[in-house]
């Protein structure tokens, strides 16, 4: 169960930062875009090292749910800033 939780959180973090980054770039908020750009790369590098530990259909579903949730949360939070 811990592996699936980590899978969800990795997807959530990557896509949340990416979604926020798009909002920041569209507004010309380069400082925020810089920070979220760094976080995207940092999380993706970590994800590339560990993603192979969770495999199977459920891991893919959990990763997708984390990404979908991250999309909404990232865009919503960025709009508040």
C-alpha positions as CSV (number, residue, x, y, z in Angstrom):
1,X,0.0,0.0,0.0
2,X,2.9,2.4,0.8
3,X,4.2,2.0,-2.8
4,X,0.9,3.0,-4.2
5,X,0.7,6.0,-1.9
6,X,4.1,7.1,-3.0
7,X,3.1,6.6,-6.6
8,X,0.1,8.8,-6.1
9,X,2.1,11.5,-4.4
10,X,4.8,11.5,-7.1
11,X,2.3,11.9,-9.9
12,X,0.4,14.5,-7.8
13,X,3.6,16.5,-7.1
14,X,4.9,16.5,-10.7
15,X,1.6,17.5,-12.3
16,X,0.6,19.9,-9.6
17,X,3.8,21.8,-10.2
18,X,3.5,21.6,-14.0
19,X,-0.1,22.9,-13.9
20,X,0.9,25.8,-11.6
21,X,3.9,26.5,-13.8
22,X,1.7,26.9,-16.9
23,X,-0.5,29.4,-15.0
24,X,2.5,31.3,-13.8
25,X,4.1,31.4,-17.3
26,X,0.8,32.7,-18.8
27,X,0.8,35.5,-16.2
28,X,4.4,36.3,-16.7
29,X,5.2,35.5,-13.1
30,X,8.8,34.4,-13.8
31,X,9.8,34.0,-10.1
32,X,7.1,31.5,-9.4
33,X,7.7,29.8,-12.8
34,X,11.4,29.4,-11.9
35,X,10.5,27.8,-8.6
36,X,7.9,25.4,-10.0
37,X,10.2,24.6,-13.0
38,X,12.9,23.6,-10.5
39,X,10.4,21.4,-8.5
40,X,9.2,19.7,-11.7
41,X,12.7,18.7,-12.7
42,X,13.6,17.7,-9.1
43,X,10.5,15.5,-8.7
44,X,10.8,14.0,-12.2
45,X,14.4,13.0,-11.6
46,X,13.4,11.3,-8.4
47,X,10.4,9.7,-10.1
48,X,12.6,8.3,-12.9
49,X,14.7,6.5,-10.3
50,X,11.8,5.0,-8.4
51,X,8.8,4.5,-10.8
52,X,9.8,1.0,-11.7
53,X,9.1,-0.2,-8.2
54,X,5.3,0.0,-8.7
55,X,4.0,-1.9,-11.6
56,X,0.7,-3.3,-12.7
57,X,-2.7,-2.0,-13.5
58,X,-3.4,-0.5,-10.1
59,X,-0.1,1.4,-10.1
60,X,-1.1,3.0,-13.5
61,X,-4.5,3.9,-12.2
62,X,-3.1,5.4,-9.0
63,X,-0.5,7.4,-11.0
64,X,-3.3,8.7,-13.2
65,X,-5.5,9.7,-10.3
66,X,-2.5,11.5,-8.7
67,X,-1.9,13.3,-12.0
68,X,-5.5,14.3,-12.4
69,X,-5.8,15.6,-8.8
70,X,-2.5,17.4,-9.2
71,X,-3.8,19.2,-12.3
72,X,-6.8,20.6,-10.5
73,X,-5.0,21.5,-7.3
74,X,-2.0,23.0,-9.0
75,X,-4.0,25.3,-11.3
76,X,-6.3,26.3,-8.4
77,X,-3.5,27.2,-6.1
78,X,-1.6,29.1,-8.7
79,X,-4.7,31.1,-9.5
80,X,-4.9,32.2,-5.9
81,X,-1.3,33.6,-5.9
